Amino acid sequence: MLKVRIIPTLLWKKVGLVKGVAFDSWRRVGPVAPAVKVYNTRDVDELILVDITATQERTVPDYESVHDFADDCFVPFTVGGGISAVEHIQSLLRAGADKISINSAAYTTPGLIEEAAKRFGAQCVVASIDARRFADGSYRCFSHSGSVATDVEPVGWARELESRGAGEILVTSIDRDGTMLGYDLALIEAVAQSVNVPVIASGGAGNYEDMRRAVQEAGASAVAAASIFHFTQQTPAEAKRYLAAAGVATRTNFVAGAR
């Protein structure tokens, strides 16, 4: 059985980290480098860093900054934002990223997923899906940091991304993002049941029980979170302790139940 991963998400906007609600109302939470260093000491399994302005502003990834951040990161490091060509992926991997996350470019150039998987391996390719739920219960995918609607629904899109070679699917509920009201379990479950690759749940974690439900009830293989770690005293290590006590296999350095 694959062990469930705890993955803090760092949203990078120009000179520092931000966190908002429903992909809006961004609040600054500090510089990137110190956050990376802190998470290195907090028993996290991976880190995700997303430049939320690069695609909208049509800029290429900031390879120099990624190189600096990667130097301080001692866990697998996923980088997203501004990726629209294989050359961008190659440069990010050379800069120190272990994986890349592709969202907006996949809608216009779906062959990028295939080419990336073929050249660098599926394990390097995380396909990102940002979705909103509508009043009738249906979901639609959005690109460009949730600002551009598509006519694509997430389950079918997840299947296509998997068929094109994505090694993991990162699913974020735009509606739940930053609310700390819990993951959208219906969305996570629908995607997880439709693909055979790991699904990372994102958007809405407010406590450890939310993480447990995403894994045990919705079928997520990993849980990503930001606000819970930025704005509360809850920690990745305590999340693992809680999950282990609930019977979830995690990558831990402690014995479940021990103080």
Secondary structure by P-SEA (a helix, b strand, c coil): cccbbbbbbbbbccccccccccccccccccccaaaaaaaaaccccbbbbbcccccccccccaaaaaaaaaaacccbbbbbcccccaaaaaaaaaacccbbbbccccccccaaaaaaaaacccccbbbbbbbbbccccbbbbbccccccccccccaaaaaaaaaacccbbbbbcccccccccccaaaaaaaaaaacccbbbbbcccccaaaaaaaaccccccccccccccccccccaaaaaaaaaaaccccccccccccc
